[in-house]
Structure formats: structure tokens, C-alpha cells
Amino acid sequence: QVHLQESGPGLVKPSQTLSLTCTVSNRSITTNAYYWSWIRQPPGKGLEWIGGITSGGSTYYNPSLKSRTSISRDTFKNQFTLQLTPVTPEDTAVYYCASVGWGYWGQGTQVTVSS
């Protein structure tokens, strides 16, 4: 079965960089027709799509976050990453990695932006 696992620091200071890694098991992230996304949910709010990366390595971003967002991948480690900088307290959220179309989601990881 496909498994996604988010990892990274749970606390980030304002103006610094949020960095998260998604490790995918039992499915290559280069598999054709798969699209790998980062999604977040601030407390008390709905899901917000951050961006994603295709099986071929092309990236796409939410226009409201594009200037601060970078998604990349390491095909050898079968991982894709999220960097968001600079962050503010409004970036506090549970962050998920997912292949939404195929129904694969990580469990989510809490990231708090605070000094």
C-alpha cells in the first residue's frame, strides 16, 4: 500500500523558512499520471492547496503563495519537499502531503510559526 509521511520541524520562527519533507513508500514519485501536492489547514479553517509537483518534476503553485513557495524532489530518496519563506504566524497550520486524485494522504504535521 502507498504510504506518505511528512517530516520536519514543528516550530518555525517568523521570517525564517518552513521546510518539510514527504517520504513516499511503495510508489515511485516518478510514476506517470501521479501528481504530488502540499496542502495545509489553518486552525478553524478549510484546506488550502499550496502547490504540487508532477511525475516529471514540473511544479505548480497557488498564486497567493507562489512568491514564497518552492517545491522540489529527490527521486533517489523518493521524497518531495516544501519550502515556504519568509513565514508569518498566519502560516501556522497542519501541513499535509498527498496525491489527492488517487486518495493518498499523509497523516499531517503541525507547524507553528512563533517567536
N, C-alpha and C positions, 0 to 999 in steps of 0.2 A: 504494500500500500504506500501511497505517496504521503510523505510527511514533511512539513515545513516548520522550521524552528527559528524564531527571532532571537537575536542576542545583541547585547551592547549595554552601555551604562544606563542606569535608571534615573540618574540625576545629571543635569547639564546646567551650567551657569549661563545667564543671559549674555549675549554677544558671542558666545562660543559655538562650537559645531556639534550638532547631533549626528552621531554615526551609529548605524545599525546594520547588522548582517542577517541575511536569511539563508539558512542552510537547507537545501532540498535533498531529500533522500528518496531513492527508488524511482527517480525520473530525472533524466538529464535536462538541464535548463536550456539546452540547445535543441531539444525535441521540436520538430516542426509543428506549427499550429498552437503552440503554447505561448501565453503572454503572462508575464510575471509582474505583479503590482505591489505597490506600497499604498496602504490605506490607513487612516487614523480616525479616532473617535475622541474628541474632547469630552470632558465630563459634562453630562447632561445634554449633549448634542448628538447629532447624527453622524453617520460615516462620511468621510471626506476622502476622495481619491487624490493621492499625491502625485503619482506617476507610475510608469512601468517600463519594462524592457522586453523586447521580443526575443524569440529564439535565435534570431540572427544578430542581436545586440543593438538594435535601434531603440532609442529612448524617446519617451513622450511624457509631458508634464502638464499638470494642472496650471493653466495660465496665471492664476493668482499666486502660485508658489514657484513658478519656473525660475525666477531670478535668484532664488535661494536654494534650489534643489539640484542635486546631482545623483544619478543612479548609474551604477556600474556593475560589472560582474567578474567573477573568476571562474572560468569554465573548468579548470583543473580541480578546484575545490567544490564545484557545483554550488556556488554561492552567488547571490546578488546583494548589493549594498545600497544603503540610503545615506546621503549626507545632506543636512539642512543647516545652512549658516547664513547670517547670524540668527540665532534663535531668540525668541522673546517668551515671556510667561504664557502668552496665548498659544504657543506651540505645545503646551502640556497636553498630553493625550495618551490613550492606548494606541500603540502602533502595531499594525498587522502586515504581514506579507501574505500574498495569496495568488493563486491562479483562479480568478473568480469564475471564469467561464466553465472550468472543469470542476469547480466546487472544492478546491483545495485551499485551506486556510491554516495559518499558524494560530497558536493559542493567544497571541497578542502579548505585548510587553509594555508596561507602564513607563513612560518617560516624563519626568517632571523638570520643568525649567524654573530654576530658583537660585537666588544668590545665598 
